[in-house]
Amino acid sequence: MTQSIIDIASRFLAQNDKICLICHTSPDGDTVGGAFGLFYALKSLGKNVYVESFDGFPEKFRYLYPDNVEKFEPDHYATVDVADVGLLGNCQKNLSFSLCIDHHEKNSIEARYKCVDSGAAATCEIIYSIVRHLGVKISKQIANCLYTGIATDTGCFRFSNTTPQTHKIAAELIEAGAKSCEINFRLFEQKTRERLKLESLVLKNLEYYFEYRCAMVFVTKDMMRQAGADEADFDGIASIARSCAGVLIGITAREVENCQYKVSVRSNQGASALNVCKFFGGGGHKMAAGFKISGDMQAVKEKILQRVYEEIIH
Ligand SMILES: [Mn+2]
């Protein structure tokens, strides 16, 4: 990690007070863990600091944040794990940011100081370095926060963004008291009943094409209702279609409005999810991409399969 951006961020935080740390919308473990990890660190230095999330804080991360967060008129705003102002919710367009801490490849936040390292697997890796640089002892609370962010963004150390440095930092956090087993269980194994029901409906409705090289499922509003599932329950459902051995392309089309679908494509073994999505005006990464499409379900299905066929066969 570039030491200079850590220096700059640490110096700014050491020299200033009344700081509001801002999470991105649909908050995940990295933004919540990163913001509260830094919150506890700054608190221990006697700073006035609070964390703002315009979508609230998910119940799933209840173990990371205090019961009451006292707000005040801040002198400074700092974003945590936010790639773009579009991820800040509606009311936040006019804020000016003093500091931006992030690890997304494309970060378009305008801030006085930018502490962005796209080589970091999680924003929490960067925050770990900042906290150490500030001379703060990593408490159990801070360790749990930062471990949560790193585990979240690496899919429990399985994704290709995971580096030796990621493991080294995780090891230090566990030494500092992070409850890694408990956190991994909560994040990667435990599910709500609604989520399990939704998974069962997804599995029941999964269809295979092209000699089992493509798996596809439509998740309708009715299925969501049947399962009693909400947004949080849907998170990660798109990985199910690709999880079958032999499947090169997994498609999950979620009905968002009548005849409107949000399609997530996941690929494997050299097939490109991105190629498929680009054809429909979408984007993303090579193996995980998405697009939106409208039309009657059967027509949408045929259009997508046609494009998948070209990707798999040619
Ligand atoms: Mn992140």
Residues whose N, C-alpha, C, O or C-beta is under 5 A from the ligand:
A	BS01	MN	D30 D81 A122 T123 D153
